[in-house]
Amino acid sequence: MIPVTHPVPPLTAVDAPNLRRLEFLLLCDFMPGSASTIIDHVMGLKEFSRHSIQIFNSRGDVSNLLELDRFDGVIIHYSLVACMDTYIGPNLRAAICRFKGLKAAFIQDEYRWINDTMAAFRQLGVHILFSVVPQEIMDDYYPQDRLPNVVRETVLTGYVPGELLSRTVPRLEDRSIDVGYRARKVPDWLGSFAQEKWLISGRFEADAALYGLTCDMSTREEDRIYGENWIKFLANCKAVLGTESGASVCDFTGEIQRNVDQHLARDPSASFETLRDLYFKDEDNRVILAVISPRCFEAAALQTLMILYEGTYSGRLEPWRHYVPLKKDHSNMAEVMEVLRDPVRAQEIVDRAYREVALNPDNSFEAMVRQVDRAIDRRYHPEMAATKRCYAEGELVALLAREKRRMRRRELMQKVMRKARQTVRHRLVVIAKVVAANGVIHVARLTPGPLRRWAKRIVLRHTRIRRLIGIDA
């Protein structure tokens, strides 16, 4: 197979009124073993942007060593939760607030902490928000009056990984798994739409047994597959199940999640229907966030047949052209089986998905970055320019190394202090037991025999008193 590349056309003065190459700092949670979608997204921004983007793993907090005024702009990646100090600590948050350059943020999983997230973006002074929410419902999530002067751009949850396009994959007839699938059981408070992600597996597997299909499906956390193993698994499946990503509940305040979590803590067996009727009946399906999943692009690139619940899939897929539509009540299972058992028809759908979806330049990371660059160039103003020389790549790496050493020293000191406090607390308990035991002994010596024997029986019946005076220690 010949590798396919999507060259990025040069920006013109119309696309980019500011043609100066800007210096950006990308703040993210970028660690070895991160999800491949995060790695692809971060590296895509760095590789394809016409601007210079330096990656900084900033989860937690940083010291004043990091000088943001060396950059023209800062980008907050979706791997950092903007409203939580565990992701963006107080020092870094204050530094971003003071920063005079351009500020952009990517966000996903937008059905939770919506009010807190908007408050965080207002506090940080974000100028551009790259969201996966479609424009037609953007005001339902992020009203313009709640994010004044913020450019709201819609992007996808993921794009076609370029390296998958040059892979040699087995032919459909040579693959050992008829239908494969992996998903996790999502929280009930995400609504009925999100439940489809794991319900599809059980329903399909029950039907597949009647047709003698070889399936490999699971919604258990311990069965999830990551990285290269996931790619190999997908390339060994003739077909893969799928649904749109998203949710049908917008939990603006977090109250719905708290109520559901507290109920499940009291009654873990509570059904979805019970929880919905109690806590989010009016919110469920009021606003539905439904978008294409990155898995669809992976399946198209690996030439695996997609069997998907009917949906719009962000306008990137057409039923019967790029995928086999499965009705949500599974009433057309026989029709789906006809395609699975017809290698010619299945191959035609797979080939079209590869040509028209996987090889479509609009579905590439290059296309996303072009959109990002255009938004940056429209929003950027000269007064946002850096006031100091930008870090060289080596300088930022050295700074990161110092930050890691500082964090390790702080963690070690915190561990020592915790151990010291535990030691002091233990010694105080021992001293208290000794004092209590001696007090009991002295009081017993002064107590008449019958009263002493009665008190002894009382003490021996109370475990806490025995522990206190050291009898059970």
Summary of the structure (lengths in Angstrom):
residues: 473
radius of gyration: 29.2
end to end distance: 73.1
largest distance: 103.2
contacts: 1406
relative contact order: 0.12
helix: 49%
strand: 14%
